[in-house]
């Protein structure tokens, strides 16, 4: 089972990524594909919500995970996609789909704008992927409309790694960041539903845990 963790360094500079790459080189096996991510926060405009219901919903779009968008609200996840290859063939054959799925964020902003108001968007573009001896490491600088937000690192374990082995890899990354003076480091390895782990849903939830402002 693949495991994931997300690390966010808020008090970084754009140059922190270069420093991190330098210290990562000792365990580097290869450089892989570039990647990007978008993190959006929406606020529900409906007035009479149940007291226990959150007004916030998070949308995380992973271009490097089959262009999936995961919506997180009240510790529940819904997975959508804008990738034509992910559309069931039956829907195309019976003309229920044009095979050009509309990004869900576009639906929220155009057709559901009376219900959901976008509060912020944070983007990471041209991120880098590093295959190391024990972990797949993705790193990217995040920006919002106000400017630089920080350094984000996404970690993925091999399929056969144990929880203990992956925990050691996460701790190694934290130690590396401490070694270059990175402060205010947030880390999440939490599962959205511990009794029913799902890699992409858990990864999205970890993004919300470190990027909640």
HELIX and SHEET records of a PDB file:
HELIX    1   1 UNK A   16  UNK A   24  1                                   9    
HELIX    2   2 UNK A   25  UNK A   27  5                                   3    
HELIX    3   3 UNK A   84  UNK A   86  5                                   3    
HELIX    4   4 UNK A   89  UNK A   93  1                                   5    
HELIX    5   5 UNK A  104  UNK A  110  1                                   7    
HELIX    6   6 UNK A  163  UNK A  179  1                                  17    
HELIX    7   7 UNK A  199  UNK A  211  1                                  13    
SHEET    1   A 6 UNK A  28  UNK A  31  0                                        
SHEET    2   A 6 UNK A 116  UNK A 132 -1                                        
SHEET    3   A 6 UNK A 135  UNK A 144 -1                                        
SHEET    4   A 6 UNK A 147  UNK A 157 -1                                        
SHEET    5   A 6 UNK A   4  UNK A   9 -1                                        
SHEET    6   A 6 UNK A 185  UNK A 188 -1                                        
SHEET    1   B 6 UNK A  28  UNK A  31  0                                        
SHEET    2   B 6 UNK A 116  UNK A 132 -1                                        
SHEET    3   B 6 UNK A  35  UNK A  44 -1                                        
SHEET    4   B 6 UNK A  56  UNK A  62 -1                                        
SHEET    5   B 6 UNK A  68  UNK A  73 -1                                        
SHEET    6   B 6 UNK A  76  UNK A  81 -1                                        
END                                                                             
